[in-house]
Amino acid sequence: MTLKIFNKNLFEGNEEAIILTVDGASRGMEGNIARTFARLNADVWEDLESEIGYPIPLGLARVYEIHPDFECNQKYFFIASTLNHLGVLADSEKLKIQASAFRHVLSIAEARGIKSICTGVMVGGWRLDLELAFDQMVKTYLNAASNSGAVPNVHIYVLGGNQYEKLMYFIRASYSNSVFDRGVVTIAQ
């Protein structure tokens, strides 16, 4: 069980599942990654979009299985309700929502036997600072891993040299070597 950071396109991954964030209030309020997934996997999205039951309360997630007849790198996608277009939330509230949704994804994946998940840093539609959002994801993952031996591997993809460099600087400055020495958090080379 590891959380691994990649400097490449999320949609090139071949993990079992992908996290797509939405405003769970209603259909049509998807985040950038969800919209890109829908564009790249139009048949999958068209097939399953009507099954996504709205509303999805903030901080919760749902999983959908992708029919094996479709050409898609993943077998499942998670819809995580982390975006909030109506209310104004403080960063601390946004982080709680992100952590809750991410933990819910991990729990569902564990129950389903899903071994690997890919995602971007869950910044909530660019409403959270990259480093804050990443740090919350690491804390949530480490907490989940400390409570279970079956937490899936999570691969976080960061595309764009500036964002990746910013994140690497933050990681080197913020995390002790023990996080890396234990092998729970790793950086892809």
N, C-alpha and C positions, 0 to 999 in steps of 0.2 A: 504494500500500500504506500503509494507515493503521490506527491503533488509535484509535478514537473512543469517547468516553464520553457516554452519554445518561442523562438523568434522566426515565425513563419505563418503562413496563411492557415487559419483555423479550418478551412474547408478542404485542405489537403490531408487532414488527419483521418485515421481509420479506426478511431475508438468506437466502442459499441453504441455510445449515446452522445448526444450533443445537447447543451443547455441553450434554449432560446428564451429571451426575456420579453415580456409584454406588459402593457397596462391591462391588468385583468378585469377592468371595469366593463370593457366591451370589445367585441371583434373589431379588427382594423387598427389597433393601437399597438402594433408590434414594434420592438426595438430594431436597431440596424442589423444585428446578426440574424434575427428572425426574418426580416425582409429579404436579406441576402440568401438565406437558406431557402425561402419560398421561391425566389427567382431561379436559383441554381437547381432546385429539386421541385419544379412546378407540379409534376404529376403526384409526388408524395404529398405536397402541401394541399393540392386540390382534393386529394383523396381523404385526407384527415382533418382538414380545416373545419368541416362541419361537425366533427366529433368533439372538438374542443368546447367544453361547456363553460360558458360565461354566465355570471361573473366568477372570477377567481380572486379570492381575497388576497390582499397584499401580503407578501411573505410566505405564500404557499406555492406549491408546484404540482404539476400533473405529468404523467408519463404516457406516451403513445407509441405503440409498436408500428414500425414501418413494414409493410407487407414485403416479403422477400422477392416478389416479382419486380419490384422497383429497383432501379439502379441508384443506389445511395450508399455513401461510405458508412453510414450508421444504421443500426437496427432499431434504435429508439430515439425519440427526441423528448426532452423535458420542456414543458412550458412553465417558466418561473415568473410569477407575478411580482415584479420589482419596480415597475415604472408607475409613476403617479402624475398624471397630467393635470389633475384638478386642484389638488391642495398644495400648499407650500409646507414643506417639511424641513426641519433642521437636519444637518448632516448626521447627527447622532441617530435620529429616527430613520433616515435612509439606510444607515449602516445596520441597524437592527432588522429592517425589512430584508436587506440583502443577505444577512447572516441567516435569518429564518428560512428564506427561500432556498439558499444553498444547503443548509442542514436538511431541509425537507427533501431536496433532490438526493442527497447522500443516503438518507434513510430509505427512500423508495428504491433507489438503486440496490442497496444492500438487501432489501426484502425480495427484489426481483432476481438477484444474483448477477446483476450487471457489474462487470469487472473494470470497465474503463469509460471515462466521460471526458469530452473535450468542451472547452468554453473559452470565451474571452474573459478579461477582467470585468467583473460585474459592476460597472460604474453607474448603472441606472440611467441610461440615456445621456451620458456625459454630465450627470448632475453631481457626481462624486469625484473627488480627486483620485487619480490613478493609484497613487501610493496608499491612500486611506482604504480604498476598495480592495486592493490586493492584500493589504495587511489583515483586513477583516476576513477575507477568504482563507488566508493561512491560519489565522486563529480558529476559525470555524472548523477547518479541516483537521487541525491538530487536536482540537477538543473531541471531534467525532472519532478520530483514530485512537485516542486514549480510552474511549469507551467501547470500542469494538475492534475485532480483528478482521472484519469483513468489509471495511470501507473500500469503495472502489478507488482505483488509480484515477487521478484527475490531472489532465493536461491543460494548462493555461497557455493559450496562444496570444502573442503580442506581435502585431505586424506594424511595421514602421520603425525605422531606426531611432528616431528621437524618443518615442515612447519606451522602446526596449531599453535604450541606454539610461533613460530616467529611472526605469524600474530596477535595472541592475545596480545603479548607484544607490538607490534606496535599500535594496536587499543587502548590499555590502555594508552599508552604514547602520542598518537597523537590526539585523539578525546576528545572533552569536553563532559561532561555528558549530555549536552543539546541535542546532536545528539541521544543519547540513551533514554533520558527522553521523547522525542517526540514520541518515538516508531517507528521511521522510519528505524533505523538500529538496529537489534537485533542479539543476539548470541544464537543459539539453545543450550539447556541444555541437 
